[in-house]
């Protein structure tokens, strides 16, 4: 019974590593530069042949998934970096103008 419980507990780790949508660069969400994270997510989303929606939605979805799973264990500085990554994703996918930064 313990084994089944442990595997259910870590399902999000398996999703991050073996996502059917994106092949992420190792430790991409631990990087300090939001622009680098956004560019990496864009590359992963655009090169994926397994994603089910457009590249922007796939990239944003994976970022939100990571942030939601980290929850309150995410430091305020890390959360700020990842929130700015969302903004950068919108810019590089042409969803908002650079002037509206």
C-alpha positions in Angstrom: 0.0 0.0 0.0 2.9 2.4 0.7 4.3 2.0 -2.8 1.0 3.0 -4.5 0.7 6.0 -2.3 4.3 7.2 -3.0 3.8 6.9 -6.8 0.5 8.9 -6.6 2.2 11.5 -4.5 4.9 12.2 -7.2 2.7 12.2 -10.3 3.6 15.8 -11.0 7.3 15.1 -11.1 6.6 12.4 -13.7 4.5 14.8 -15.8 7.3 17.4 -15.8 9.9 14.8 -16.8 7.8 12.8 -19.3 5.3 15.4 -20.6 3.5 14.3 -23.7 3.5 17.9 -24.8 7.0 19.3 -24.4 10.5 18.1 -24.1 12.0 20.6 -21.7 15.6 21.5 -21.2 16.9 20.1 -17.9 16.2 22.4 -14.9 14.8 25.2 -17.1 12.5 26.4 -14.3 15.5 27.0 -12.0 17.2 29.5 -14.3 17.5 33.1 -13.2 16.8 34.9 -16.4 13.1 35.1 -17.4 13.9 35.8 -21.0 16.1 32.6 -21.3 13.3 30.5 -19.7 10.8 32.0 -22.1 13.0 31.4 -25.1 13.6 27.8 -24.0 9.9 27.2 -23.5 9.2 28.6 -26.9 11.8 26.4 -28.6 10.4 23.3 -26.8 6.8 24.2 -27.7 7.6 24.9 -31.4 9.7 21.8 -31.9 7.3 19.4 -30.2 5.3 17.2 -32.5 3.2 15.8 -29.6 1.5 18.9 -28.3 -2.2 19.2 -28.6 -2.6 23.0 -28.8 -0.7 25.9 -30.3 2.9 26.5 -29.1 2.0 29.6 -26.9 -0.6 27.7 -25.0 1.6 24.6 -24.5 4.5 26.8 -23.2 2.3 28.8 -20.9 0.5 25.7 -19.7 3.8 24.0 -18.7 4.9 27.1 -16.9 1.6 27.4 -15.0 1.7 23.7 -14.2 5.1 24.1 -12.6 4.2 27.2 -10.6 0.9 25.6 -9.4 2.6 22.4 -8.3 5.4 24.3 -6.5 2.7 26.2 -4.6 3.8 27.8 -1.3 7.2 26.1 -1.6 8.1 28.7 -4.3 10.1 31.6 -2.8 8.8 35.1 -3.5 11.8 35.9 -5.7 11.4 32.7 -7.7 7.6 33.4 -8.2 8.5 36.9 -9.3 11.0 35.5 -11.9 8.4 33.0 -13.2 5.7 35.6 -13.4 8.0 37.8 -15.4 8.6 34.7 -17.6 4.9 34.7 -18.4 5.2 38.3 -19.5 8.2 37.4 -21.7 6.4 34.5 -23.3 3.5 36.8 -24.3 6.0 39.2 -25.9 8.0 36.6 -27.8 4.9 35.0 -29.1 3.5 38.4 -30.2 0.6 38.4 -27.8 1.5 41.9 -26.4 3.7 44.8 -27.7 7.1 45.4 -26.2 5.9 49.0 -25.6 3.4 47.7 -23.0 6.1 46.3 -20.7 
